[in-house]
Amino acid sequence: MPPGSTRPAVPLDDDDYPAYTMGRAADMLGTTPAFLRSLGEHRLITPLRSEGGHRRYSRYQLRIAARARELVDAGTAVEAACRIIVLEDQLEEAQRINEQLRQRPADHSDKTDA
């Protein structure tokens, strides 16, 4: 690289960067490409597509797929596993919002004068 030129940003720390091919993702999870496709069919994860139309998965999506695999390996049907994960995510978000609301200073505008 010539002196003074800047290096392009590499998305190494971006959990949403679609870095993994379907084959590589399946290998990393110890599953099959068909399993990953089924997660897409149930709308649990939606991989991005390369210019050639190939599926690409992010680290975030792989974590979701790994959780689905845990549930399926424990005997849960794929469709039910996908629903469980969506509900877990919704519960986590609701708990986060609830905690934020609890940490807000009390609103004293609704006090009535005696």
Chimera marker file (.cmm) of the C-alpha trace (Angstrom):
<marker_set name="trace">
<marker id="1" x="0.000" y="0.000" z="0.000" r="1" g="1" b="0" radius="0.5"/>
<marker id="2" x="1.527" y="3.371" z="-0.971" r="1" g="1" b="0" radius="0.5"/>
<marker id="3" x="2.517" y="5.738" z="1.838" r="1" g="1" b="0" radius="0.5"/>
<marker id="4" x="-0.208" y="8.188" z="2.786" r="1" g="1" b="0" radius="0.5"/>
<marker id="5" x="-3.016" y="6.023" z="1.454" r="1" g="1" b="0" radius="0.5"/>
<marker id="6" x="-5.702" y="4.856" z="3.790" r="1" g="1" b="0" radius="0.5"/>
<marker id="7" x="-6.584" y="1.249" z="4.321" r="1" g="1" b="0" radius="0.5"/>
<marker id="8" x="-10.228" y="0.417" z="3.605" r="1" g="1" b="0" radius="0.5"/>
<marker id="9" x="-12.318" y="-0.392" z="6.635" r="1" g="1" b="0" radius="0.5"/>
<marker id="10" x="-12.585" y="-4.134" z="7.159" r="1" g="1" b="0" radius="0.5"/>
<marker id="11" x="-15.758" y="-5.212" z="8.956" r="1" g="1" b="0" radius="0.5"/>
<marker id="12" x="-13.984" y="-7.684" z="11.263" r="1" g="1" b="0" radius="0.5"/>
<marker id="13" x="-15.916" y="-6.583" z="14.329" r="1" g="1" b="0" radius="0.5"/>
<marker id="14" x="-19.283" y="-6.141" z="12.611" r="1" g="1" b="0" radius="0.5"/>
<marker id="15" x="-21.650" y="-8.886" z="13.823" r="1" g="1" b="0" radius="0.5"/>
<marker id="16" x="-24.030" y="-8.056" z="10.979" r="1" g="1" b="0" radius="0.5"/>
<marker id="17" x="-21.499" y="-8.339" z="8.146" r="1" g="1" b="0" radius="0.5"/>
<marker id="18" x="-22.501" y="-11.266" z="5.877" r="1" g="1" b="0" radius="0.5"/>
<marker id="19" x="-19.117" y="-12.950" z="5.837" r="1" g="1" b="0" radius="0.5"/>
<marker id="20" x="-19.954" y="-16.657" z="5.766" r="1" g="1" b="0" radius="0.5"/>
<marker id="21" x="-21.125" y="-18.770" z="2.856" r="1" g="1" b="0" radius="0.5"/>
<marker id="22" x="-23.852" y="-21.308" z="3.450" r="1" g="1" b="0" radius="0.5"/>
<marker id="23" x="-21.369" y="-24.178" z="3.357" r="1" g="1" b="0" radius="0.5"/>
<marker id="24" x="-19.003" y="-22.515" z="5.798" r="1" g="1" b="0" radius="0.5"/>
<marker id="25" x="-21.863" y="-21.535" z="8.117" r="1" g="1" b="0" radius="0.5"/>
<marker id="26" x="-23.215" y="-25.097" z="8.095" r="1" g="1" b="0" radius="0.5"/>
<marker id="27" x="-19.721" y="-26.465" z="8.851" r="1" g="1" b="0" radius="0.5"/>
<marker id="28" x="-19.252" y="-24.028" z="11.728" r="1" g="1" b="0" radius="0.5"/>
<marker id="29" x="-22.612" y="-25.029" z="13.235" r="1" g="1" b="0" radius="0.5"/>
<marker id="30" x="-22.177" y="-28.732" z="12.573" r="1" g="1" b="0" radius="0.5"/>
<marker id="31" x="-25.381" y="-28.840" z="10.573" r="1" g="1" b="0" radius="0.5"/>
<marker id="32" x="-26.479" y="-28.981" z="6.955" r="1" g="1" b="0" radius="0.5"/>
<marker id="33" x="-27.244" y="-26.279" z="4.408" r="1" g="1" b="0" radius="0.5"/>
<marker id="34" x="-30.822" y="-27.635" z="4.377" r="1" g="1" b="0" radius="0.5"/>
<marker id="35" x="-31.162" y="-26.755" z="8.067" r="1" g="1" b="0" radius="0.5"/>
<marker id="36" x="-30.065" y="-23.182" z="7.353" r="1" g="1" b="0" radius="0.5"/>
<marker id="37" x="-32.500" y="-22.972" z="4.448" r="1" g="1" b="0" radius="0.5"/>
<marker id="38" x="-35.306" y="-24.185" z="6.729" r="1" g="1" b="0" radius="0.5"/>
<marker id="39" x="-34.526" y="-21.379" z="9.199" r="1" g="1" b="0" radius="0.5"/>
<marker id="40" x="-34.879" y="-18.950" z="6.306" r="1" g="1" b="0" radius="0.5"/>
<marker id="41" x="-38.163" y="-20.546" z="5.236" r="1" g="1" b="0" radius="0.5"/>
<marker id="42" x="-39.488" y="-20.038" z="8.771" r="1" g="1" b="0" radius="0.5"/>
<marker id="43" x="-38.222" y="-16.431" z="8.642" r="1" g="1" b="0" radius="0.5"/>
<marker id="44" x="-35.945" y="-16.803" z="11.649" r="1" g="1" b="0" radius="0.5"/>
<marker id="45" x="-32.928" y="-15.565" z="9.716" r="1" g="1" b="0" radius="0.5"/>
<marker id="46" x="-32.743" y="-13.932" z="6.313" r="1" g="1" b="0" radius="0.5"/>
<marker id="47" x="-29.298" y="-14.218" z="4.783" r="1" g="1" b="0" radius="0.5"/>
<marker id="48" x="-28.048" y="-11.557" z="2.450" r="1" g="1" b="0" radius="0.5"/>
<marker id="49" x="-27.263" y="-12.547" z="-1.100" r="1" g="1" b="0" radius="0.5"/>
<marker id="50" x="-23.954" y="-12.123" z="-2.872" r="1" g="1" b="0" radius="0.5"/>
<marker id="51" x="-23.848" y="-10.599" z="-6.348" r="1" g="1" b="0" radius="0.5"/>
<marker id="52" x="-24.017" y="-14.145" z="-7.671" r="1" g="1" b="0" radius="0.5"/>
<marker id="53" x="-27.125" y="-14.891" z="-5.602" r="1" g="1" b="0" radius="0.5"/>
<marker id="54" x="-25.422" y="-17.052" z="-2.968" r="1" g="1" b="0" radius="0.5"/>
<marker id="55" x="-26.543" y="-16.861" z="0.645" r="1" g="1" b="0" radius="0.5"/>
<marker id="56" x="-24.210" y="-15.087" z="3.082" r="1" g="1" b="0" radius="0.5"/>
<marker id="57" x="-24.599" y="-15.254" z="6.863" r="1" g="1" b="0" radius="0.5"/>
<marker id="58" x="-23.415" y="-12.920" z="9.602" r="1" g="1" b="0" radius="0.5"/>
<marker id="59" x="-22.040" y="-13.888" z="13.009" r="1" g="1" b="0" radius="0.5"/>
<marker id="60" x="-25.286" y="-12.647" z="14.569" r="1" g="1" b="0" radius="0.5"/>
<marker id="61" x="-27.307" y="-14.936" z="12.308" r="1" g="1" b="0" radius="0.5"/>
<marker id="62" x="-25.008" y="-17.840" z="13.143" r="1" g="1" b="0" radius="0.5"/>
<marker id="63" x="-25.652" y="-17.326" z="16.865" r="1" g="1" b="0" radius="0.5"/>
<marker id="64" x="-29.399" y="-17.457" z="16.200" r="1" g="1" b="0" radius="0.5"/>
<marker id="65" x="-28.981" y="-20.563" z="14.060" r="1" g="1" b="0" radius="0.5"/>
<marker id="66" x="-26.869" y="-22.177" z="16.797" r="1" g="1" b="0" radius="0.5"/>
<marker id="67" x="-29.661" y="-21.563" z="19.319" r="1" g="1" b="0" radius="0.5"/>
<marker id="68" x="-32.172" y="-23.098" z="16.898" r="1" g="1" b="0" radius="0.5"/>
<marker id="69" x="-29.920" y="-26.109" z="16.498" r="1" g="1" b="0" radius="0.5"/>
<marker id="70" x="-29.748" y="-26.545" z="20.290" r="1" g="1" b="0" radius="0.5"/>
<marker id="71" x="-33.537" y="-26.622" z="20.472" r="1" g="1" b="0" radius="0.5"/>
<marker id="72" x="-33.883" y="-28.980" z="17.510" r="1" g="1" b="0" radius="0.5"/>
<marker id="73" x="-31.204" y="-31.298" z="18.907" r="1" g="1" b="0" radius="0.5"/>
<marker id="74" x="-33.238" y="-31.395" z="22.143" r="1" g="1" b="0" radius="0.5"/>
<marker id="75" x="-36.264" y="-32.645" z="20.188" r="1" g="1" b="0" radius="0.5"/>
<marker id="76" x="-38.098" y="-29.418" z="19.334" r="1" g="1" b="0" radius="0.5"/>
<marker id="77" x="-39.549" y="-29.144" z="15.837" r="1" g="1" b="0" radius="0.5"/>
<marker id="78" x="-37.851" y="-26.530" z="13.634" r="1" g="1" b="0" radius="0.5"/>
<marker id="79" x="-40.984" y="-24.396" z="13.382" r="1" g="1" b="0" radius="0.5"/>
<marker id="80" x="-41.452" y="-24.432" z="17.163" r="1" g="1" b="0" radius="0.5"/>
<marker id="81" x="-37.760" y="-23.695" z="17.733" r="1" g="1" b="0" radius="0.5"/>
<marker id="82" x="-38.021" y="-20.634" z="15.497" r="1" g="1" b="0" radius="0.5"/>
<marker id="83" x="-41.072" y="-19.400" z="17.396" r="1" g="1" b="0" radius="0.5"/>
<marker id="84" x="-39.351" y="-19.965" z="20.755" r="1" g="1" b="0" radius="0.5"/>
<marker id="85" x="-36.351" y="-17.919" z="19.647" r="1" g="1" b="0" radius="0.5"/>
<marker id="86" x="-38.553" y="-15.063" z="18.442" r="1" g="1" b="0" radius="0.5"/>
<marker id="87" x="-40.409" y="-15.078" z="21.765" r="1" g="1" b="0" radius="0.5"/>
<marker id="88" x="-37.134" y="-15.168" z="23.719" r="1" g="1" b="0" radius="0.5"/>
<marker id="89" x="-35.942" y="-12.158" z="21.756" r="1" g="1" b="0" radius="0.5"/>
<marker id="90" x="-39.193" y="-10.278" z="22.388" r="1" g="1" b="0" radius="0.5"/>
<marker id="91" x="-39.007" y="-11.066" z="26.104" r="1" g="1" b="0" radius="0.5"/>
<marker id="92" x="-35.404" y="-9.850" z="26.299" r="1" g="1" b="0" radius="0.5"/>
<marker id="93" x="-36.358" y="-6.605" z="24.563" r="1" g="1" b="0" radius="0.5"/>
<marker id="94" x="-39.352" y="-6.076" z="26.865" r="1" g="1" b="0" radius="0.5"/>
<marker id="95" x="-37.169" y="-6.669" z="29.919" r="1" g="1" b="0" radius="0.5"/>
<marker id="96" x="-34.599" y="-4.183" z="28.613" r="1" g="1" b="0" radius="0.5"/>
<marker id="97" x="-37.264" y="-1.527" z="28.054" r="1" g="1" b="0" radius="0.5"/>
<marker id="98" x="-38.806" y="-2.228" z="31.456" r="1" g="1" b="0" radius="0.5"/>
<marker id="99" x="-35.417" y="-1.784" z="33.148" r="1" g="1" b="0" radius="0.5"/>
<marker id="100" x="-34.857" y="1.512" z="31.312" r="1" g="1" b="0" radius="0.5"/>
<marker id="101" x="-38.241" y="2.774" z="32.454" r="1" g="1" b="0" radius="0.5"/>
<marker id="102" x="-37.487" y="1.793" z="36.043" r="1" g="1" b="0" radius="0.5"/>
<marker id="103" x="-34.233" y="3.723" z="35.955" r="1" g="1" b="0" radius="0.5"/>
<marker id="104" x="-35.887" y="6.957" z="34.833" r="1" g="1" b="0" radius="0.5"/>
<marker id="105" x="-36.260" y="9.634" z="37.481" r="1" g="1" b="0" radius="0.5"/>
<marker id="106" x="-39.744" y="9.702" z="38.951" r="1" g="1" b="0" radius="0.5"/>
<marker id="107" x="-42.103" y="12.082" z="37.186" r="1" g="1" b="0" radius="0.5"/>
<marker id="108" x="-43.392" y="14.495" z="39.825" r="1" g="1" b="0" radius="0.5"/>
<marker id="109" x="-45.834" y="16.279" z="37.529" r="1" g="1" b="0" radius="0.5"/>
<marker id="110" x="-48.739" y="14.061" z="38.527" r="1" g="1" b="0" radius="0.5"/>
<marker id="111" x="-48.665" y="14.990" z="42.208" r="1" g="1" b="0" radius="0.5"/>
<marker id="112" x="-51.753" y="16.702" z="43.533" r="1" g="1" b="0" radius="0.5"/>
<marker id="113" x="-51.687" y="19.458" z="46.103" r="1" g="1" b="0" radius="0.5"/>
<marker id="114" x="-53.482" y="18.678" z="49.344" r="1" g="1" b="0" radius="0.5"/>
<link id1="1" id2="2" r="1" g="1" b="0" radius="0.2"/>
<link id1="2" id2="3" r="1" g="1" b="0" radius="0.2"/>
<link id1="3" id2="4" r="1" g="1" b="0" radius="0.2"/>
<link id1="4" id2="5" r="1" g="1" b="0" radius="0.2"/>
<link id1="5" id2="6" r="1" g="1" b="0" radius="0.2"/>
<link id1="6" id2="7" r="1" g="1" b="0" radius="0.2"/>
<link id1="7" id2="8" r="1" g="1" b="0" radius="0.2"/>
<link id1="8" id2="9" r="1" g="1" b="0" radius="0.2"/>
<link id1="9" id2="10" r="1" g="1" b="0" radius="0.2"/>
<link id1="10" id2="11" r="1" g="1" b="0" radius="0.2"/>
<link id1="11" id2="12" r="1" g="1" b="0" radius="0.2"/>
<link id1="12" id2="13" r="1" g="1" b="0" radius="0.2"/>
<link id1="13" id2="14" r="1" g="1" b="0" radius="0.2"/>
<link id1="14" id2="15" r="1" g="1" b="0" radius="0.2"/>
<link id1="15" id2="16" r="1" g="1" b="0" radius="0.2"/>
<link id1="16" id2="17" r="1" g="1" b="0" radius="0.2"/>
<link id1="17" id2="18" r="1" g="1" b="0" radius="0.2"/>
<link id1="18" id2="19" r="1" g="1" b="0" radius="0.2"/>
<link id1="19" id2="20" r="1" g="1" b="0" radius="0.2"/>
<link id1="20" id2="21" r="1" g="1" b="0" radius="0.2"/>
<link id1="21" id2="22" r="1" g="1" b="0" radius="0.2"/>
<link id1="22" id2="23" r="1" g="1" b="0" radius="0.2"/>
<link id1="23" id2="24" r="1" g="1" b="0" radius="0.2"/>
<link id1="24" id2="25" r="1" g="1" b="0" radius="0.2"/>
<link id1="25" id2="26" r="1" g="1" b="0" radius="0.2"/>
<link id1="26" id2="27" r="1" g="1" b="0" radius="0.2"/>
<link id1="27" id2="28" r="1" g="1" b="0" radius="0.2"/>
<link id1="28" id2="29" r="1" g="1" b="0" radius="0.2"/>
<link id1="29" id2="30" r="1" g="1" b="0" radius="0.2"/>
<link id1="30" id2="31" r="1" g="1" b="0" radius="0.2"/>
<link id1="31" id2="32" r="1" g="1" b="0" radius="0.2"/>
<link id1="32" id2="33" r="1" g="1" b="0" radius="0.2"/>
<link id1="33" id2="34" r="1" g="1" b="0" radius="0.2"/>
<link id1="34" id2="35" r="1" g="1" b="0" radius="0.2"/>
<link id1="35" id2="36" r="1" g="1" b="0" radius="0.2"/>
<link id1="36" id2="37" r="1" g="1" b="0" radius="0.2"/>
<link id1="37" id2="38" r="1" g="1" b="0" radius="0.2"/>
<link id1="38" id2="39" r="1" g="1" b="0" radius="0.2"/>
<link id1="39" id2="40" r="1" g="1" b="0" radius="0.2"/>
<link id1="40" id2="41" r="1" g="1" b="0" radius="0.2"/>
<link id1="41" id2="42" r="1" g="1" b="0" radius="0.2"/>
<link id1="42" id2="43" r="1" g="1" b="0" radius="0.2"/>
<link id1="43" id2="44" r="1" g="1" b="0" radius="0.2"/>
<link id1="44" id2="45" r="1" g="1" b="0" radius="0.2"/>
<link id1="45" id2="46" r="1" g="1" b="0" radius="0.2"/>
<link id1="46" id2="47" r="1" g="1" b="0" radius="0.2"/>
<link id1="47" id2="48" r="1" g="1" b="0" radius="0.2"/>
<link id1="48" id2="49" r="1" g="1" b="0" radius="0.2"/>
<link id1="49" id2="50" r="1" g="1" b="0" radius="0.2"/>
<link id1="50" id2="51" r="1" g="1" b="0" radius="0.2"/>
<link id1="51" id2="52" r="1" g="1" b="0" radius="0.2"/>
<link id1="52" id2="53" r="1" g="1" b="0" radius="0.2"/>
<link id1="53" id2="54" r="1" g="1" b="0" radius="0.2"/>
<link id1="54" id2="55" r="1" g="1" b="0" radius="0.2"/>
<link id1="55" id2="56" r="1" g="1" b="0" radius="0.2"/>
<link id1="56" id2="57" r="1" g="1" b="0" radius="0.2"/>
<link id1="57" id2="58" r="1" g="1" b="0" radius="0.2"/>
<link id1="58" id2="59" r="1" g="1" b="0" radius="0.2"/>
<link id1="59" id2="60" r="1" g="1" b="0" radius="0.2"/>
<link id1="60" id2="61" r="1" g="1" b="0" radius="0.2"/>
<link id1="61" id2="62" r="1" g="1" b="0" radius="0.2"/>
<link id1="62" id2="63" r="1" g="1" b="0" radius="0.2"/>
<link id1="63" id2="64" r="1" g="1" b="0" radius="0.2"/>
<link id1="64" id2="65" r="1" g="1" b="0" radius="0.2"/>
<link id1="65" id2="66" r="1" g="1" b="0" radius="0.2"/>
<link id1="66" id2="67" r="1" g="1" b="0" radius="0.2"/>
<link id1="67" id2="68" r="1" g="1" b="0" radius="0.2"/>
<link id1="68" id2="69" r="1" g="1" b="0" radius="0.2"/>
<link id1="69" id2="70" r="1" g="1" b="0" radius="0.2"/>
<link id1="70" id2="71" r="1" g="1" b="0" radius="0.2"/>
<link id1="71" id2="72" r="1" g="1" b="0" radius="0.2"/>
<link id1="72" id2="73" r="1" g="1" b="0" radius="0.2"/>
<link id1="73" id2="74" r="1" g="1" b="0" radius="0.2"/>
<link id1="74" id2="75" r="1" g="1" b="0" radius="0.2"/>
<link id1="75" id2="76" r="1" g="1" b="0" radius="0.2"/>
<link id1="76" id2="77" r="1" g="1" b="0" radius="0.2"/>
<link id1="77" id2="78" r="1" g="1" b="0" radius="0.2"/>
<link id1="78" id2="79" r="1" g="1" b="0" radius="0.2"/>
<link id1="79" id2="80" r="1" g="1" b="0" radius="0.2"/>
<link id1="80" id2="81" r="1" g="1" b="0" radius="0.2"/>
<link id1="81" id2="82" r="1" g="1" b="0" radius="0.2"/>
<link id1="82" id2="83" r="1" g="1" b="0" radius="0.2"/>
<link id1="83" id2="84" r="1" g="1" b="0" radius="0.2"/>
<link id1="84" id2="85" r="1" g="1" b="0" radius="0.2"/>
<link id1="85" id2="86" r="1" g="1" b="0" radius="0.2"/>
<link id1="86" id2="87" r="1" g="1" b="0" radius="0.2"/>
<link id1="87" id2="88" r="1" g="1" b="0" radius="0.2"/>
<link id1="88" id2="89" r="1" g="1" b="0" radius="0.2"/>
<link id1="89" id2="90" r="1" g="1" b="0" radius="0.2"/>
<link id1="90" id2="91" r="1" g="1" b="0" radius="0.2"/>
<link id1="91" id2="92" r="1" g="1" b="0" radius="0.2"/>
<link id1="92" id2="93" r="1" g="1" b="0" radius="0.2"/>
<link id1="93" id2="94" r="1" g="1" b="0" radius="0.2"/>
<link id1="94" id2="95" r="1" g="1" b="0" radius="0.2"/>
<link id1="95" id2="96" r="1" g="1" b="0" radius="0.2"/>
<link id1="96" id2="97" r="1" g="1" b="0" radius="0.2"/>
<link id1="97" id2="98" r="1" g="1" b="0" radius="0.2"/>
<link id1="98" id2="99" r="1" g="1" b="0" radius="0.2"/>
<link id1="99" id2="100" r="1" g="1" b="0" radius="0.2"/>
<link id1="100" id2="101" r="1" g="1" b="0" radius="0.2"/>
<link id1="101" id2="102" r="1" g="1" b="0" radius="0.2"/>
<link id1="102" id2="103" r="1" g="1" b="0" radius="0.2"/>
<link id1="103" id2="104" r="1" g="1" b="0" radius="0.2"/>
<link id1="104" id2="105" r="1" g="1" b="0" radius="0.2"/>
<link id1="105" id2="106" r="1" g="1" b="0" radius="0.2"/>
<link id1="106" id2="107" r="1" g="1" b="0" radius="0.2"/>
<link id1="107" id2="108" r="1" g="1" b="0" radius="0.2"/>
<link id1="108" id2="109" r="1" g="1" b="0" radius="0.2"/>
<link id1="109" id2="110" r="1" g="1" b="0" radius="0.2"/>
<link id1="110" id2="111" r="1" g="1" b="0" radius="0.2"/>
<link id1="111" id2="112" r="1" g="1" b="0" radius="0.2"/>
<link id1="112" id2="113" r="1" g="1" b="0" radius="0.2"/>
<link id1="113" id2="114" r="1" g="1" b="0" radius="0.2"/>
</marker_set>
